[in-house]
């Protein structure tokens, strides 16, 4: 069943944020309350088996990535509200069940109803909405399970389903270090080339780097080069989480060694192959590389992104290479950076030119320590919401009333997390 009313703990938290906003930032509070309530009332569904299913918004399916990001800000309430904690634990269980079903799929149906992209040329089944393989689809559920543990001390989520899913994740990432040995292929009959993989569904050629291959970006658009650097960064972070779980909670020394080896190899791959030069000759992180000399200088609005590396916990926001990379990403050297009459920020190949994303704007705010910048971005997001008091997927920098996706829960919750961040309320990592 879905939430019919807002839980008292959530109402109290909304009141706390409203008080912090005061009269000065009353418009932040109005949008915060609309966004924070919207996710619970419109996307969260508790199922009879005590698992939780989350709609992404205007698409009737659950993305492993989006569902984690949609729920993440509620972790600050979970430590005081066992019901919210149980809802999050139910989501982890459902996510891990799906990873056990197919670790290459990115989005799933609530039931085995054959909904979604069943005509894609890949190994589909009635539970799968879409089977675009993305590293981050496997990172996010691990992140949520670990952050739930850090927020509440809860360890029930580390059960047999979790252990089976983790072994699936490790196997896929190990196999995809040498993608030529992979069983995964994907093609779609479409004129939109971002929705399909070249080379008979195997993707563009890659050489060995130690990193693990990804077919698609967090935008669900195909990778141009096979090694998506920010997603490999995320993998390093969550492998560190798994190392902690299996060292201190479940105590599986053999699995710890396997996790450590994989983490160290991917990390070495990022350091050795995941960097390039900016136009002014500075060393920066590439967005994607192929291990054969190809690389891209860009960033995408979806998370994991290069911009989000400190938010994910991969490095410090003051890291020298990160700061040089950030300078490039927030400039026209990034082909998806747009600047117009009302706003500037990072967009995506997934939306039209000159459309920037509230997700990327929120991430820009959460990866700077400058409160003046955080305030600027929050004011911008509120002023560019087209009068809806909610966030959208993307909006036109020259006309904020032109936007994509009326209902996009992930963007709503990223706005909420930036408001929380401004007032120094953060999810414990």
C-alpha positions in Angstrom: 0.0 0.0 0.0 1.1 3.6 -0.6 1.4 6.3 2.1 -2.0 8.0 2.5 -0.7 10.6 4.9 2.7 12.0 5.9 4.2 10.2 9.0 4.5 12.4 12.1 8.3 12.1 12.0 8.4 13.4 8.4 6.0 16.2 9.3 8.2 17.2 12.2 11.3 17.2 10.0 9.5 19.4 7.5 8.6 21.8 10.3 12.2 21.9 11.4 13.4 22.8 7.9 10.6 25.4 7.6 11.8 27.0 10.9 15.4 27.0 9.7 14.4 28.7 6.4 12.5 31.4 8.3 11.1 34.4 6.4 14.3 34.9 4.5 14.1 31.6 2.7 10.3 30.9 2.9 10.2 29.9 -0.8 12.9 27.2 -0.1 10.6 25.8 2.6 7.6 25.8 0.4 9.4 23.8 -2.3 11.1 21.6 0.2 7.8 20.6 1.8 6.2 20.0 -1.6 9.1 17.8 -2.8 9.7 16.0 0.5 6.1 15.0 0.8 5.6 14.2 -2.9 8.0 11.2 -2.9 6.2 9.4 0.0 2.7 10.2 -1.2 3.2 9.4 -4.9 6.0 6.9 -5.4 6.5 4.7 -2.3 4.5 1.4 -2.2 4.8 -1.1 0.7 4.1 -4.6 -0.6 2.5 -7.5 1.3 5.9 -9.3 1.6 7.2 -6.2 3.5 9.4 -5.1 0.6 9.1 -1.6 -0.9 8.6 -0.7 -4.5 9.3 2.9 -5.8 7.9 4.4 -9.0 10.5 6.7 -10.6 7.6 9.2 -11.2 5.8 9.4 -14.5 7.1 6.0 -15.6 5.5 2.9 -13.9 8.7 1.1 -13.1 11.5 1.1 -10.5 15.0 2.0 -11.3 17.7 0.6 -9.0 19.5 4.0 -9.2 16.5 6.4 -8.9 14.8 4.4 -6.1 17.9 4.8 -3.9 18.3 8.5 -4.6 14.6 9.1 -4.0 14.8 7.6 -0.5 18.2 8.7 0.6 17.2 12.0 2.4 14.8 10.0 4.6 17.8 8.3 6.2 18.2 11.2 8.5 14.7 10.4 9.9 15.2 6.6 9.9 17.4 6.7 13.0 14.4 8.0 15.0 11.5 6.4 13.2 11.5 2.5 13.0 8.7 2.6 10.4 10.7 4.8 8.0 13.7 2.5 8.7 11.6 -0.6 7.9 10.4 1.1 4.6 14.0 1.7 3.5 15.0 -1.8 4.6 12.1 -3.2 2.5 13.4 -1.2 -0.5 16.9 -2.7 -0.1 15.4 -6.2 0.0 13.4 -5.6 -3.2 16.5 -4.1 -4.9 18.6 -7.1 -4.0 15.9 -9.5 -5.1 16.0 -7.8 -8.5 19.8 -8.0 -8.7 19.6 -11.7 -7.9 17.1 -12.0 -10.8 19.3 -10.2 -13.3 22.3 -8.0 -12.4 22.5 -6.6 -15.9 19.0 -4.9 -15.8 18.5 -1.3 -14.7 14.7 -1.1 -14.2 12.0 -3.5 -13.1 8.3 -4.0 -12.9 6.3 -4.3 -9.7 5.0 -7.7 -11.0 6.0 -10.1 -13.7 3.7 -8.3 -16.2 5.8 -8.1 -19.3 5.7 -4.3 -19.2 8.5 -2.1 -20.6 10.9 -2.7 -23.4 10.2 -6.4 -24.0 11.1 -6.1 -27.7 14.7 -5.2 -27.0 17.3 -7.6 -28.4 18.7 -8.9 -25.1 17.7 -11.5 -22.5 14.5 -10.1 -21.2 11.9 -11.6 -18.8 8.5 -10.4 -17.5 10.0 -8.7 -14.4 12.3 -6.5 -16.4 11.3 -3.0 -17.6 14.6 -2.3 -19.2 18.0 -4.2 -19.5 20.5 -1.5 -20.1 23.6 -2.5 -18.1 24.9 0.4 -16.0 27.5 0.0 -13.2 25.6 2.5 -11.0 22.5 0.2 -11.0 24.6 -2.2 -8.8 26.3 0.5 -6.8 23.2 2.3 -5.5 21.5 -0.6 -3.6 24.8 -1.4 -1.9 25.1 2.3 -1.0 21.6 2.4 0.5 22.1 -0.8 2.5 25.3 0.6 4.0 24.0 4.1 4.7 21.0 2.5 6.4 23.4 0.6 8.7 25.4 3.8 9.4 22.2 5.8 10.1 20.5 3.3 12.3 22.9 0.5 13.3 20.4 -1.9 11.5 22.0 -5.0 10.0 19.0 -7.1 9.1 19.4 -6.1 5.5 22.6 -8.1 5.3 20.8 -11.3 4.8 20.9 -14.2 2.3 19.4 -12.1 -0.5 22.0 -9.5 0.1 24.9 -12.0 0.1 23.6 -13.6 -3.2 23.2 -10.2 -4.8 26.7 -9.1 -3.7 28.2 -12.2 -5.3 26.3 -11.4 -8.5 27.7 -7.9 -8.4 31.3 -9.0 -7.9 31.0 -11.5 -10.7 29.6 -9.0 -13.2 32.2 -6.4 -12.4 35.0 -9.0 -12.6 33.7 -10.3 -16.0 33.3 -6.8 -17.3 36.9 -5.9 -16.6 37.5 -8.0 -19.7 34.3 -7.2 -21.7 35.3 -9.4 -24.6 34.4 -12.3 -22.3 31.0 -10.9 -21.4 27.7 -12.7 -22.1 25.9 -9.3 -22.3 24.7 -7.8 -25.5 22.0 -5.1 -26.1 20.4 -3.6 -29.2 17.2 -1.7 -29.7 15.4 -1.2 -32.9 15.5 2.6 -32.8 16.6 5.7 -34.7 17.9 7.2 -31.4 21.5 5.8 -31.3 21.9 6.7 -27.6 19.4 3.8 -26.9 21.4 1.0 -28.5 24.9 -0.5 -28.5 27.1 -0.7 -31.6 29.2 -3.7 -32.7 26.2 -6.2 -32.6 25.3 -5.1 -29.1 28.7 -5.4 -27.6 29.5 -1.6 -27.7 32.6 0.1 -29.0 36.0 -1.7 -28.7 37.9 -1.4 -25.4 41.3 -2.4 -24.1 42.0 -3.7 -20.6 42.5 -1.0 -18.0 41.5 -2.6 -14.7 38.3 -0.6 -14.6 35.0 -2.4 -15.2 32.9 -1.8 -18.4 29.5 -0.1 -18.6 27.2 -0.3 -21.6 25.2 2.8 -20.5 25.5 6.0 -18.5 23.2 6.9 -15.5 21.2 8.8 -18.0 20.4 5.5 -19.7 22.2 6.7 -22.8 24.9 4.5 -24.3 28.5 5.1 -23.4 30.7 6.5 -26.2 33.7 4.8 -24.7 33.3 1.7 -22.5 34.9 2.7 -19.2 32.7 5.3 -17.5 35.1 6.9 -15.0 32.6 8.4 -12.4 30.7 5.0 -12.2 34.0 3.3 -11.6 34.7 5.8 -8.8 31.3 4.9 -7.3 32.2 1.2 -7.6 35.4 1.9 -5.6 33.4 3.6 -2.9 30.8 0.8 -2.5 33.4 -1.9 -2.6 34.9 -0.1 0.4 31.4 -0.4 2.1 31.3 -4.1 1.3 34.8 -4.6 2.7 33.6 -3.1 6.0 30.4 -5.2 6.0 32.3 -8.5 5.5 35.1 -7.6 7.8 33.1 -6.3 10.8 29.5 -7.8 10.5 29.4 -11.0 8.5 33.2 -11.9 8.9 33.9 -13.6 5.6 37.7 -13.3 5.1 37.7 -15.0 1.6 35.1 -12.5 0.3 36.9 -9.6 1.8 40.0 -10.6 -0.1 38.0 -10.8 -3.3 36.4 -7.4 -2.7 39.8 -5.8 -1.9 41.4 -7.1 -5.0 38.6 -5.8 -7.2 38.6 -2.4 -5.5 42.3 -2.0 -5.7 42.4 -3.0 -9.4 39.6 -0.6 -10.4 41.1 2.2 -8.3 44.5 1.7 -10.1 42.7 1.7 -13.4 41.1 5.1 -12.7 44.5 6.6 -11.6 46.4 5.1 -14.6 43.8 5.3 -17.4 41.0 7.6 -16.2 42.7 11.0 -16.6 43.3 13.3 -19.5 44.3 16.9 -20.2 42.1 20.0 -20.4 42.5 22.6 -23.1 44.9 24.6 -20.9 47.0 21.5 -20.2 45.8 20.6 -16.7 45.4 17.0 -15.6 41.7 16.3 -15.2 39.5 13.2 -14.9 38.0 12.0 -18.2 34.3 11.2 -18.3 34.9 8.0 -20.3 37.9 6.2 -21.7 38.3 3.1 -23.9 41.8 1.9 -22.9 42.9 2.4 -26.5 43.6 6.1 -26.4 40.1 7.4 -26.7 38.6 9.7 -24.0 35.9 12.3 -23.5 36.0 15.6 -21.7 32.4 16.2 -20.5 30.0 15.5 -17.7 26.4 14.4 -17.6 23.6 15.6 -15.2 22.9 12.2 -13.8 24.7 10.8 -10.7 27.3 9.3 -10.6 29.0 12.2 -12.5 32.5 13.6 -12.3 31.0 16.6 -10.4 29.6 14.2 -7.8 32.9 12.5 -6.9 33.1 14.2 -3.4 29.4 13.6 -2.7 29.8 9.9 -3.4 32.8 9.8 -1.0 35.5 9.1 -3.6 37.7 12.1 -2.9 37.8 15.4 -1.1 36.1 18.5 -2.6 39.6 20.1 -2.3 41.4 17.4 -4.3 43.6 19.2 -6.9 42.6 17.0 -9.9 38.9 17.3 -8.9 39.1 21.1 -8.7 40.7 21.3 -12.1 38.1 18.9 -13.5 35.3 20.9 -11.9 36.5 24.1 -13.5 36.3 22.4 -16.9 32.9 20.8 -16.2 31.4 24.2 -15.3 32.6 25.8 -18.5 31.9 25.7 -22.2 34.7 23.1 -22.5 32.0 20.7 -21.3 29.7 20.3 -24.3 26.7 19.8 -22.0 27.3 23.1 -20.1 24.7 25.7 -21.0 24.3 29.3 -20.1 21.3 31.5 -20.8 19.1 34.4 -19.7 17.8 32.7 -16.5 20.3 30.1 -15.6 23.5 28.2 -16.2 24.5 24.6 -15.5 25.0 21.1 -16.8 22.5 19.3 -19.1 22.5 16.0 -20.8 22.4 14.2 -24.2 19.1 12.8 -22.8 17.3 16.2 -23.1 17.4 19.0 -25.7 20.3 21.5 -26.0 20.1 24.5 -23.6 18.2 22.3 -21.0 20.0 22.1 -17.7 19.1 19.7 -14.9 18.1 20.5 -11.3 19.9 17.2 -10.3 23.2 18.7 -11.6 22.5 22.1 -10.1 21.9 20.4 -6.7 25.1 18.4 -7.1 27.0 21.6 -7.9 25.7 23.0 -4.6 26.5 19.9 -2.6 30.1 19.7 -3.8 31.2 23.2 -2.8 31.9 24.4 0.7 30.8 28.0 -0.3 27.4 28.8 1.3 27.0 31.8 -1.0 27.1 29.4 -3.9 24.7 27.0 -2.3 22.3 29.9 -1.7 22.6 31.1 -5.3 21.7 27.6 -6.6 18.8 27.1 -4.2 17.4 30.5 -5.2 17.9 29.6 -8.9 16.1 26.2 -8.5 13.1 27.8 -6.8 12.9 30.6 -9.3 13.0 28.2 -12.2 10.4 25.7 -11.1 7.8 27.1 -13.5 5.5 27.8 -10.6 5.0 24.1 -9.7 7.0 24.1 -6.4 8.6 20.8 -7.7 11.7 20.0 -9.7 11.7 18.7 -13.2 14.2 16.7 -15.3 15.5 19.6 -17.3 14.5 23.2 -18.1 15.5 25.7 -20.8 18.1 28.3 -19.6 16.2 30.9 -21.6 12.7 29.9 -20.6 12.2 28.0 -17.3 8.6 27.4 -18.2 9.8 25.0 -20.9 10.8 21.8 -19.1 10.8 18.0 -19.4 9.0 15.6 -17.0 6.2 17.0 -14.9 6.9 14.5 -12.2 10.4 13.4 -11.4 11.0 12.2 -7.9 14.8 11.9 -8.0 15.1 15.7 -8.9 12.7 16.6 -6.1 14.8 14.8 -3.5 18.1 16.2 -4.7 16.6 19.6 -4.2 15.6 18.6 -0.6 19.1 17.2 0.0 20.7 20.5 -1.0 18.4 22.4 1.4 19.4 20.0 4.1 23.0 20.4 3.2 22.8 24.2 3.4 21.6 23.8 7.0 24.4 21.2 7.7 22.0 18.3 7.9 23.6 15.4 6.0 23.2 11.7 5.5 26.1 10.0 7.4 28.5 8.3 5.0 
